[in-house]
């Protein structure tokens, strides 16, 4: 099953996350299929690069992680 979740990509004490499409059994830091956006928790910036791709993957059975779903709701991004 595919999942859309966060993968950490920042340095120590400077977190930065990518919104990625990955297999649910894959480790969170490696093995993702596509980068769909990013989240910077320091500046509270959340951006989705390709919303149409997320809609397509969700319609084909991919699931959003709870954190990504919450970020999309707080930033008024509807599927």
C-alpha positions in Angstrom: 0.0 0.0 0.0 1.3 3.5 -0.9 1.4 6.2 1.8 1.9 10.0 1.5 4.0 11.0 4.5 6.9 13.2 5.8 10.5 12.3 5.4 13.1 14.3 7.3 15.8 16.0 5.2 17.3 18.6 7.5 20.4 19.0 9.5 20.7 18.6 13.3 18.7 21.3 15.1 17.4 22.5 11.7 14.5 20.2 10.7 13.1 20.1 7.2 10.6 17.6 5.9 9.7 16.5 2.4 6.2 15.2 1.6 6.8 12.0 -0.2 5.0 9.0 -1.8 6.4 5.8 -0.5 5.5 2.2 0.2 4.1 1.9 3.8 6.8 -0.7 4.8 9.8 1.3 3.5 12.0 3.2 6.0 11.0 6.9 6.3 14.4 8.3 5.2 14.9 6.2 2.0 13.1 4.5 -0.8 10.4 7.0 -1.7 8.9 7.1 -5.2 8.2 10.8 -5.6 8.6 14.1 -3.8 5.3 15.9 -3.6 6.0 18.9 -1.4 7.8 20.1 1.7 7.2 21.3 5.3 9.5 23.7 7.2 8.4 23.5 10.9 10.6 26.5 11.9 8.9 29.0 9.6 5.7 26.9 9.5 5.8 26.9 5.7 3.9 24.0 4.0 3.8 23.7 0.2 2.5 21.1 -2.1 4.2 21.1 -5.5 1.7 19.0 -7.4 -1.8 18.8 -5.8 -3.2 16.9 -8.9 -0.7 14.1 -8.3 -1.8 13.8 -4.7 -5.4 13.6 -5.8 -4.5 10.9 -8.4 -2.6 8.8 -5.9 -5.4 9.1 -3.2 -8.0 8.1 -5.8 -5.9 5.0 -6.6 -5.8 3.9 -3.0 -2.8 5.8 -1.4 -3.4 7.0 2.2 -2.3 10.2 3.8 -0.4 10.0 7.1 -2.2 11.7 10.0 0.4 14.5 10.2 0.2 15.3 6.4 -3.6 15.2 6.6 -3.5 17.7 9.6 -1.1 20.0 7.7 -3.4 20.0 4.7 -6.4 20.9 6.8 -4.7 23.7 8.6 -3.5 25.2 5.3 -6.9 24.9 3.7 -5.8 22.4 1.0 -8.7 20.2 0.1 -8.6 17.0 -1.8 
